[in-house]
Amino acid sequence: MAQVARDQHIAIYIVGGFVRDLLLDRPSLDFDIVVEGDAIALARALSSCYGGRITSHQRFGTAKWRMKDFGFLTSEFGLPADQTTIQNLKPEIDLISARTEFYTHPTALPTVERGSIKLDLHRRDFTINTLALRLDGRHYGDLYDYWGGLTDLRQGLVRVLHSISFVDDPTRMLRAVRFEQRFDFEIEDRTCQLLQEALPLIHRVSGDRLRHELNHILDEPCVCQMIERLAELRLLTAIHPDLTWDAWLCDRVAALPGQFPAPEWGFLAEQGWAAAKRELIYALWVVRLTPERASSVLTRLKVPRHQFDQILEAIALLNDIPRLVGAHPSEIVSRLDGMHPMARFTVYHTLAEEQSRNLIWIYVTRWAKITPTINGNDLQARGLPPGPVYRTILTALRNAWLDGEINTVEAECALLEKLITTSS
């Protein structure tokens, strides 16, 4: 890439998170390539040289270079084919023309214009994300630090670039906390003051954008520390008054497993555990609220409808647990059947009392698997016309097995005779 850029007389830089993490000696595949010139033209030249497909956006001067893999790097740069870094590279690279931006009003999305690398770096959120490494020609490896990012990186400070940074984009307040806690830094004093002054602007930010930032936080290893800090800075209640944090929540989130629960819980692996874990944290966040208050929080965050419904299912089940303790297994099964696995697991993870937890655990591991040996084909063979009576009889047989009223096939057949007689 550097050679192609040099041949094109174009300056290119890798900027932001990759440079920050490199200087912190942290692994990173967060490539952000800025081109001081025409990024689309460079992408096309790269595609001509190495293959791949280009998608461009002329208005923003950006291009995405897609390949099946970047294995050519092994021959171009002598890297071993089995090197972990090469294997983990995403099969696409974004190239962005250096640009500047301005905001027509607070919380608006930015208006973008072509600019220099210096101006491009100035539009970023924090000084520690404004560092750039040049990649082309004789300037290869030169570090560019126009805005004091290296000093703040060494001092462990998260600092905005200008006084209206949070006014321009209030979601930067959440990112400030994420970087502070991830790197064990501190939000610089003036930045913290500006954050507090901008809190009222949070209500102007869409739920989708807020949830997007929260999702990044929920994916972090130190999620509890991050959310606790959000609460301390009053960012959570600025989003919604009922979005609070306490020791109970911290304990529950910290205790979430690092991978999918046992298969009996019924989670779909296609979803991916990271996404499932996020949904669980949102559910735990509001499960102790009334349905009305929980709905208000979820509506503010524009939570997807399927997730919204699962959380309300969990709240309803949590409220029903006292009634179910001591009930017949058939009654418990009737209540838990058909629920989404996420709702059942949320309530299981919420409950502290062992008897209540066992009620759900026994359902998942044993009761849910109990079915009669007799099925609809057997009923049809007995001359019963298909209809609602099938469900009535099969449910009665299953309930009898669950409640211990029958425990042999012979007893099941005897009960079937009674049920057929009754239904005739």
C-alpha positions in Angstrom: 0.0 0.0 0.0 2.8 2.4 0.9 4.6 1.8 -2.4 1.4 2.4 -4.4 0.7 5.6 -2.5 4.3 6.7 -3.2 3.9 6.0 -6.9 0.7 8.0 -6.8 2.4 10.9 -4.9 -0.2 10.6 -2.2 0.5 10.8 1.5 -1.2 8.2 3.6 -1.4 7.7 7.4 -2.6 5.2 9.8 -4.4 7.2 12.6 -6.4 7.0 15.8 -6.9 3.8 17.7 -4.2 1.7 16.1 -1.4 4.3 16.8 -2.7 4.9 20.4 -2.7 1.2 21.1 0.7 0.7 19.4 2.2 3.2 21.8 0.5 1.6 24.7 1.8 -1.8 23.6 -1.7 -3.2 23.2 -2.6 -5.4 20.2 -4.9 -3.8 17.8 -6.5 -4.5 14.4 -8.3 -1.1 14.4 -7.0 0.2 11.0 -8.0 3.7 10.1 -6.2 4.8 6.9 -6.4 8.5 6.0 -5.3 9.6 2.6 -4.2 13.2 2.1 -5.6 13.3 -1.4 -8.0 11.1 -3.3 -8.8 8.0 -1.3 -10.9 6.5 -4.1 -8.2 6.9 -6.7 -5.7 5.2 -4.3 -8.2 2.3 -3.6 -8.6 1.7 -7.4 -4.8 1.7 -7.8 -4.5 -0.9 -5.0 -7.2 -3.0 -6.6 -5.4 -2.9 -9.9 -2.2 -4.0 -8.2 -3.5 -6.6 -5.8 -7.0 -7.4 -6.9 -10.1 -7.2 -4.8 -13.3 -5.1 -5.1 -13.8 -1.4 -4.4 -16.9 0.3 -3.0 -16.7 4.0 -2.9 -18.7 7.0 -1.7 -17.8 10.0 -3.8 -19.6 12.5 -1.6 -17.5 11.6 1.4 -14.3 10.7 -0.4 -14.2 7.2 1.1 -13.6 3.8 -0.3 -13.7 0.2 1.0 -11.2 -2.2 -0.5 -12.6 -5.8 -0.1 -10.6 -9.0 -0.6 -11.1 -12.6 0.4 -8.0 -12.2 2.5 -4.8 -10.2 2.7 -2.6 -13.2 2.3 -0.5 -11.3 -0.3 1.1 -9.5 2.6 3.1 -12.7 3.3 4.8 -12.4 0.0 5.0 -8.6 -0.2 6.5 -8.2 3.3 8.0 -11.6 4.1 5.5 -12.4 6.9 4.9 -16.1 7.7 1.6 -17.4 6.3 0.5 -18.7 9.7 1.1 -15.5 11.5 -1.8 -14.8 13.8 -2.0 -11.1 12.8 -2.4 -11.9 9.1 -5.0 -14.6 9.8 -7.1 -12.2 11.9 -7.1 -9.3 9.5 -10.5 -8.4 8.3 -10.9 -8.9 4.5 -11.5 -5.2 4.0 -9.8 -1.9 4.5 -11.4 1.5 4.7 -9.6 4.4 3.0 -10.7 7.9 3.9 -9.8 11.2 2.3 -8.5 13.6 4.9 -11.4 15.9 5.8 -12.7 18.5 8.1 -16.2 18.8 9.5 -18.6 21.2 11.2 -21.9 20.9 13.0 -24.8 23.1 12.0 -26.4 22.8 15.5 -25.7 20.8 18.7 -26.1 17.0 18.4 -26.5 17.2 14.6 -24.5 14.8 12.4 -21.5 16.6 10.9 -21.2 18.3 7.5 -17.9 17.1 5.9 -15.5 18.9 3.6 -12.1 17.8 2.2 -9.1 18.9 4.3 -5.5 18.2 5.5 -4.3 15.5 7.8 -4.0 18.2 10.6 -7.7 19.2 10.2 -8.7 15.6 9.9 -7.2 14.8 13.2 -8.7 17.8 14.8 -12.2 16.5 14.1 -11.6 13.5 16.4 -13.0 13.0 19.9 -10.0 13.0 22.2 -6.3 14.0 22.0 -5.1 10.4 22.5 -6.9 9.5 19.3 -5.3 12.2 17.2 -1.9 10.5 16.7 -0.9 9.5 13.1 1.9 7.4 11.6 2.8 8.2 8.0 3.2 5.2 5.8 4.5 6.4 2.4 8.0 7.0 1.0 10.8 8.4 3.0 8.4 9.6 5.7 7.5 6.1 6.6 7.1 5.7 10.4 7.0 9.5 11.1 4.7 10.3 14.1 2.4 13.3 13.7 1.1 14.8 16.9 -0.5 18.1 16.3 -2.8 18.2 19.3 -0.8 16.9 22.3 -2.0 13.4 22.2 1.4 11.8 23.0 1.7 13.9 26.2 -1.8 12.9 27.3 -1.2 9.3 26.5 1.9 9.3 28.7 0.1 11.1 31.5 -3.0 8.9 31.2 -5.5 11.6 30.5 -8.6 11.6 28.3 -9.0 15.2 27.0 -11.3 16.7 24.4 -9.8 18.9 21.7 -12.0 21.9 22.2 -14.6 23.3 24.6 -17.7 22.5 22.5 -16.7 18.9 21.7 -19.5 17.4 23.8 -22.0 19.9 22.5 -21.1 18.9 18.9 -21.5 15.2 19.8 -22.8 14.3 23.3 -22.1 10.6 22.7 -18.5 11.5 23.2 -19.3 11.6 26.9 -19.9 7.8 26.9 -16.7 7.3 24.9 -14.7 9.3 27.4 -15.7 6.9 30.1 -15.0 3.9 27.9 -11.5 5.0 27.2 -10.8 6.2 30.7 -11.8 2.8 32.2 -10.3 0.6 29.5 -6.8 2.2 29.8 -7.1 3.0 33.6 -6.7 6.7 32.7 -8.5 9.7 34.1 -10.8 12.2 32.4 -8.9 15.5 32.5 -10.4 18.0 34.9 -11.6 20.6 32.3 -13.0 17.8 30.2 -14.9 16.4 33.2 -16.3 19.9 33.8 -17.4 20.3 30.1 -19.0 16.8 30.4 -21.1 17.8 33.3 -22.2 21.0 31.6 -23.2 19.1 28.5 -25.3 16.5 30.4 -28.7 18.1 29.5 -27.9 17.6 25.8 -28.1 13.8 26.1 -31.9 14.0 25.8 -31.4 15.3 22.2 -29.5 12.2 21.1 -31.4 9.4 19.4 -31.9 6.1 21.2 -30.2 4.3 18.4 -27.0 6.3 18.8 -27.0 6.0 22.6 -27.6 2.2 22.4 -24.8 1.9 19.9 -22.4 3.5 22.4 -23.7 1.5 25.3 -23.2 -1.7 23.2 -19.5 -0.9 22.9 -19.3 -0.5 26.7 -21.2 -3.8 27.3 -18.6 -5.6 25.1 -15.7 -4.4 27.3 -14.0 -6.7 29.8 -14.4 -4.1 32.6 -18.1 -3.4 31.8 -19.0 -3.0 35.5 -16.4 -0.4 36.2 -17.5 1.5 33.1 -21.2 1.5 33.9 -20.5 2.4 37.5 -18.5 5.4 36.3 -21.3 6.4 34.0 -23.6 6.4 37.0 -21.1 8.4 39.1 -21.0 11.1 36.4 -24.9 11.0 36.2 -24.7 10.0 32.5 -27.1 7.1 33.0 -29.9 9.1 34.6 -29.4 11.8 31.9 -30.3 9.1 29.4 -33.3 8.0 31.4 -34.2 8.5 35.1 -34.7 4.7 35.6 -31.4 3.7 34.1 -29.6 3.3 37.3 -26.8 1.0 38.6 -26.2 -0.7 41.9 -24.2 -3.5 43.6 -26.9 -6.1 42.8 -26.6 -5.4 39.0 -22.8 -5.3 39.2 -22.8 -8.8 40.8 -25.2 -10.2 38.3 -23.4 -8.8 35.2 -20.0 -9.9 36.6 -21.4 -13.4 37.1 -22.5 -13.8 33.5 -20.7 -16.7 31.8 -17.9 -16.1 29.4 -19.6 -18.3 26.7 -23.0 -19.7 25.9 -24.7 -21.4 28.8 -25.3 -25.2 28.7 -27.2 -26.3 25.5 -30.3 -27.1 27.7 -31.0 -23.4 27.9 -31.7 -23.3 24.1 -29.6 -20.3 23.0 -29.0 -20.1 19.3 -25.3 -20.1 18.6 -25.8 -18.3 15.3 -26.5 -15.1 17.3 -23.0 -15.1 18.9 -22.4 -14.9 22.6 -21.3 -11.3 22.5 -24.7 -10.2 21.2 -26.5 -12.5 23.5 -24.6 -11.2 26.5 -25.5 -7.6 25.6 -29.2 -8.6 25.5 -28.9 -10.3 28.9 -27.3 -7.2 30.4 -30.1 -4.9 29.1 -32.6 -7.4 30.5 -31.0 -7.5 33.9 -30.8 -3.7 33.9 -34.6 -3.3 33.9 -36.0 -6.7 35.0 -36.7 -5.3 38.6 -38.8 -2.4 37.2 -42.5 -2.4 36.5 -43.4 -3.3 32.9 -44.4 0.3 32.4 -41.1 1.8 33.6 -39.0 -0.9 31.9 -40.9 -0.1 28.6 -40.1 3.5 29.0 -36.3 2.8 29.3 -36.4 0.4 26.4 -38.3 2.8 24.2 -35.8 5.5 25.0 -32.9 3.2 23.8 -34.9 2.1 20.8 -34.3 -1.5 21.8 -35.3 -3.9 18.9 -38.8 -5.3 19.2 -37.8 -8.9 19.7 -35.5 -7.9 22.5 -38.2 -5.6 24.0 -40.7 -8.5 24.1 -38.2 -10.9 25.6 -37.4 -8.5 28.4 -41.1 -7.9 29.2 -41.5 -11.7 29.2 -38.8 -11.9 31.8 -40.4 -9.3 34.0 -43.8 -11.1 33.9 -42.1 -14.4 34.8 -40.2 -12.8 37.7 -43.4 -11.5 39.1 -45.0 -14.9 38.7 -42.3 -16.9 40.5 -43.8 -16.6 44.1 -47.0 -18.2 42.7 -45.1 -21.0 41.0 -43.0 -22.0 44.0 -44.7 -25.2 45.4 -47.0 -25.5 42.3 -47.4 -28.8 40.5 -44.7 -29.4 37.8 -47.4 -29.4 35.1 -48.4 -25.8 36.2 -44.8 -24.7 36.1 -44.2 -26.3 32.7 -47.4 -24.7 31.3 -46.0 -21.3 32.4 -42.5 -21.8 31.1 -43.3 -23.5 27.8 -43.1 -21.3 24.8 -41.0 -18.6 26.5 -37.8 -17.3 24.8 -34.7 -18.9 26.3 -33.3 -15.4 27.0 -36.3 -14.6 29.3 -36.0 -17.8 31.2 -32.2 -17.4 31.7 -32.6 -13.7 32.7 -35.0 -14.7 35.5 -32.8 -17.6 36.6 -29.8 -15.3 36.8 -31.9 -12.7 38.7 -33.1 -15.0 41.4 -31.1 -15.5 44.6 -33.3 -17.9 46.4 -32.3 -21.5 45.6 -35.8 -23.0 45.5 -36.9 -20.5 42.9 -33.8 -21.0 40.8 -34.2 -24.8 40.9 -37.7 -24.4 39.6 -36.4 -23.0 36.4 -33.3 -25.3 36.3 -35.4 -28.4 36.7 -37.7 -27.3 33.9 -34.8 -26.7 31.5 -32.9 -29.9 32.3 -35.8 -32.3 32.9 -39.4 -31.3 32.7 -39.2 -29.6 29.3 -38.1 -33.0 27.9 -40.9 -35.0 29.3 -43.5 -36.0 26.6 -46.1 -38.7 26.4 -45.2 -41.9 24.5 -48.6 -41.5 22.7 -48.8 -39.0 19.8 -51.3 -37.7 17.3 -50.9 -40.7 15.0 -51.9 -43.1 17.8 -55.0 -41.0 18.5 -55.9 -41.1 14.8 -55.4 -44.9 14.7 -57.9 -45.1 17.6 -60.5 -43.5 15.3 -60.4 -40.0 16.9 -61.0 -37.3 14.2 -58.3 -34.6 14.2 -59.2 -31.5 16.2 -58.7 -29.6 19.4 -59.3 -32.8 21.4 -55.9 -34.1 20.3 -54.2 -31.2 22.2 -56.4 -31.7 25.2 -55.7 -35.4 25.5 -51.9 -35.1 24.8 -51.6 -32.2 27.3 -53.5 -34.3 30.0 -51.1 -37.2 29.4 -48.0 -35.1 29.6 -49.3 -33.4 32.8 -49.9 -36.8 34.3 -46.3 -37.8 33.6 -45.0 -34.5 35.0 -47.0 -34.7 38.2 -46.2 -38.4 38.9 -49.8 -39.5 38.4 -48.5 -42.1 35.9 -45.1 -43.6 35.6 -45.5 -46.5 33.2 -46.7 -47.0 29.6 -49.4 -49.3 30.9 -50.7 -46.5 33.2 -50.6 -44.1 30.3 -52.7 -46.4 28.1 -55.2 -46.8 30.9 -55.5 -43.0 31.3 -55.8 -42.6 27.6 -58.9 -44.9 27.6 -60.5 -42.7 30.3 -59.7 -39.5 28.4 -61.2 -40.9 25.1 -64.3 -42.0 26.9 -64.7 -38.6 28.5 -64.1 -36.8 25.2 -66.7 -38.9 23.3 
